C-alpha cells in the first residue's frame, strides 16, 4: 500500500503552539520534507525528534515532488513542514499536494498555526469574508494588477510583508486605496508581538521616524458599501441634471420615471429635480 502525506503545521514563533498530534506524527513518519532543513532542525532538536529529513523548497518543488511520490508509492509516510505555519499556505507545499492527489496519494492536513488567521482574528476587522494575498508580487506590472483588483475588494484584505519592503507597500496601498483602516500585526506569537489598529495615513507617518522590525501581517478593511455608493453618487453629480435625464431617456425610460431615477441617484427629491430642470437655462430657451 502507498504511504500518506501529512501536512504538519508548525509554530510561527512560539514553540508552545505545536500540537501533540503533530509531534506524534513527526516522530512516527519515515521522512520529513522541510522547506529549510536548518530551520526545521532547530524545531526537531527542541522536541528530541530523530526522524530523517530532506529538503523540499521553491527551487526543487517539481523535481523533488516526484522523488517524494516514489517513496510514498513504496509505502513510506512523509510529513511536510514549512519554515513556519501551515504547509500549502503561500509556500511550495501546494505543488506537492496537487501532484500527490493527481497520483492518487492520500493527503491529510494536521491543523495548527497560520499567520494569516492569527492576524485576522486579533485585528478587529470583519472576519466572515476575507481575501488572502500573502506576499505581493515583486514585478511592477503584476503588483499593479493586484493593487487595481484590491481597489474594488469589499472583503477584509490580508497581506504578508517583510520589514525592508513595508514602507513601500504602505505607500502603494495608500495611493491605490486611499486612507483605509487597517491592523498592523508584527512578530505574531513572539515576545514582542504587536497588533495596532490604525489608518494607512497614520502608519505611514509613524514609519517615517521608526524602522520596521520583524515580520508583518497587514489586515486592511475592504471597500465598504457606503464607499461604493458615494462613488456612484459623485459620478452622477459630475453630470448636469439635463445630461442625467438624457442618460435614462435615451434608453427609452419615460420622462417621469427618468426623473424618479435621477432623484434616487442624486439623493434628492423628485420635486427638486423638476424645479431644477424648469430653472435651467437650456430648458427655458426651448
Residue, then its C-alpha position, 0 to 999 in steps of 0.5 A: x500500500x502507498x504511504x500518506x502525506x501529512x501536512x504538519x503545521x508548525x509554530x510561527x514563533x512560539x514553540x508552545x503552539x505545536x500540537x501533540x498530534x503533530x509531534x506524534x506524527x513527526x516522530x512516527x513518519x519515515x521522512x520529513x520534507x522541510x522547506x529549510x532543513x536548518x530551520x526545521x532542525x532547530x524545531x526537531x532538536x527542541x522536541x528530541x525528534x530523530x526522524x530523517x529529513x530532506x529538503x523540499x523548497x521553491x527551487x526543487x518543488x517539481x523535481x523533488x515532488x516526484x522523488x517524494x511520490x516514489x517513496x510514498x508509492x513504496x509505502x513510506x509516510x512523509x510529513x511536510x513542514x514549512x519554515x513556519x505555519x501551515x504547509x500549502x499556505x503561500x509556500x511550495x507545499x501546494x505543488x506537492x499536494x496537487x501532484x500527490x492527489x493527481x497520483x492518487x496519494x492520500x493527503x491529510x492536513x494536521x491543523x495548527x498555526x497560520x499567520x494569516x488567521x492569527x492576524x485576522x482574528x486579533x485585528x478587529x476587522x470583519x472576519x466572515x469574508x476575507x481575501x488572502x494575498x500573502x506576499x505581493x508580487x515583486x514585478x511592477x506590472x503584476x503588483x499593479x494588477x493586484x493593487x487595481x483588483x484590491x481597489x474594488x475588494x469589499x472583503x477584509x484584505x490580508x497581506x504578508x510583508x517583510x520589514x525592508x519592503x513595508x514602507x513601500x507597500x504602505x505607500x502603494x496601498x495608500x495611493x491605490x486605496x486611499x486612507x483605509x483602516x487597517x491592523x498592523x500585526x508584527x512578530x505574531x506569537x513572539x515576545x514582542x508581538x504587536x497588533x495596532x489598529x490604525x489608518x494607512x495615513x497614520x502608519x505611514x507617518x509613524x514609519x517615517x521616524x521608526x524602522x520596521x522590525x520583524x515580520x508583518x501581517x497587514x489586515x486592511x478593511x475592504x471597500x465598504x458599501x457606503x464607499x461604493x455608493x458615494x462613488x456612484x453618487x459623485x459620478x452622477x453629480x459630475x453630470x448636469x441634471x439635463x445630461x442625467x435625464x438624457x442618460x435614462x431617456x435615451x434608453x427609452x425610460x419615460x420622462x417621469x420615471x427618468x426623473x424618479x431615477x435621477x432623484x434616487x441617484x442624486x439623493x434628492x427629491x423628485x420635486x427638486x429635480x423638476x424645479x431644477x430642470x424648469x430653472x435651467x437655462x437650456x430648458x427655458x430657451x426651448 
